[in-house]
Amino acid sequence: MATEADLDIAWLDDPRDGLARLSAYGAISIRRHFAREACERWTGGTYAGKPVWTADFGSDQFSLGRAFYTHLEQDRSEAYFKDAAASDLRVEQHAPGLQAAMCDLAARFVGGNVRARRGWCGPGIHVFPAGGHVAVHGGVVHFDTEGLTHHHVTRRAPAVTLVAMLQPASSGGGLRVWDVTYDGRDVVAQEELALKSASVTYELGDVVVIDSYRLHQILPFSGGLDRVSATIHLAEVDRGHWESWF
């Protein structure tokens, strides 16, 4: 497993290479895809929207827009689906253009048609507080399979996660990926954690793409800056046709 591949954004215009390249790497890093001005505008809007953030896991992390995996793990899925349309409106109000930009990048990467998953929330923003639980301990080691259906998993439908760094932590906060892919078990064995892994760093405006079936973890970070990132998940529902959600 290679550690990462730096891609020129023009490469994403070629639909023949995106997924094929990803299968050969633990993660793909698209350096400085989003301009500093856009990242600062979206980050500033996110903080301006703090009164409407969703708090998760006892305020260990927050989001602008509702994230499915946090609601699933806290038995709050009903609130997620009831608020999906309003969630998208909040994201657009405070970070105008971000959802469209993330969807456009996703479509270019997979070389197919990407549509919003009906009834689900569109791309959103995660805020991991400086000095918080994730900063100190790192994130949970996991796969991004929470939003995948049984049909997706049984036929191993292609699925990817794209994370754009809007405000990197002062130090650390990268992504560790393992040479381990999902086999139907959500519990990770200790011997799997001892297998080969690689760390991917983030700079402002970078986008990291991973296979949603690959084991990964947010690394600890330090300093006074929160880690602020935008995420979109997507899975292929038919050849060349994908659905996206947050």
DAFEN-V777851 format. One record per pair of residues at least 24 apart in sequence whose C-alpha atoms are under 6 Angstrom apart, sorted by the first residue. I is the first residue (numbers start at 1). GAP is how many residues later the second one is. D is the distance in Angstrom with one decimal. If there is no record, write none. Layout:
BEGIN
I:GAP:D
I:GAP:D
END
This chain:
BEGIN
1:24:5.6
1:25:5.9
3:195:5.3
4:24:5.2
5:24:5.8
6:24:5.7
12:96:5.5
12:97:5.3
13:95:5.9
15:96:4.0
18:91:5.3
18:92:5.7
27:182:5.7
27:183:4.9
28:180:5.6
28:181:5.2
29:178:5.9
29:179:4.5
30:176:5.7
30:177:5.1
31:175:4.6
32:173:4.5
32:174:4.5
33:172:5.6
33:173:5.7
34:171:4.4
39:127:4.8
42:53:4.7
45:49:4.6
45:50:5.4
46:48:5.8
60:73:5.7
61:66:5.9
61:67:4.9
62:64:5.9
62:65:5.1
63:62:5.4
63:63:4.4
63:64:5.7
64:60:5.9
64:61:5.1
65:26:5.8
65:59:5.1
67:179:5.1
69:77:5.8
84:36:5.6
84:37:4.7
88:34:6.0
99:24:5.3
112:128:4.6
112:129:5.8
113:128:4.9
113:129:6.0
114:128:4.7
114:129:5.6
115:128:5.1
116:127:5.5
116:128:5.0
117:126:5.0
117:127:5.4
117:128:6.0
121:124:5.5
121:125:5.6
122:123:4.9
122:124:5.4
123:108:5.7
123:109:4.9
123:123:4.9
124:106:5.6
124:107:5.9
125:104:5.5
125:105:4.2
126:102:5.7
126:103:5.3
127:100:5.8
127:101:4.7
128:98:5.7
128:99:5.1
129:97:4.6
130:94:5.6
130:95:5.6
130:96:4.5
135:85:4.6
135:86:4.7
136:84:5.5
137:83:5.7
138:80:5.5
138:81:4.6
138:82:4.1
139:78:5.5
139:79:4.8
140:77:6.0
141:75:5.7
141:76:4.7
142:73:5.5
142:74:5.7
143:70:5.6
143:71:5.8
143:72:4.9
144:68:4.7
157:79:5.9
158:77:5.8
158:78:5.6
159:53:5.4
159:75:5.6
159:76:4.1
160:50:5.7
160:51:4.6
160:52:4.7
160:74:5.6
161:48:5.7
161:49:5.5
161:51:5.6
161:71:5.9
161:72:4.6
162:46:5.8
162:47:4.5
162:69:5.7
162:70:5.4
163:44:5.4
163:45:5.3
163:67:5.6
163:68:4.6
164:42:5.8
164:43:4.2
164:65:5.5
164:66:5.1
165:39:5.7
165:40:5.4
165:41:5.6
165:64:4.6
166:38:5.9
166:39:5.9
166:62:5.5
166:63:5.2
167:37:6.0
167:60:5.8
167:61:4.9
168:59:5.2
169:56:5.2
169:57:5.7
169:58:4.8
170:53:4.9
170:55:5.6
171:50:5.6
171:51:5.3
172:49:4.3
173:46:4.8
173:47:5.3
173:48:4.6
174:26:5.6
174:27:4.5
174:28:5.8
174:45:5.3
175:24:5.5
175:25:5.1
175:42:5.8
175:43:4.8
175:44:5.7
176:40:5.4
176:41:5.2
177:38:5.8
177:39:4.3
178:37:5.4
180:34:6.0
180:35:5.6
181:32:5.3
181:33:4.5
181:34:5.9
182:31:5.0
END
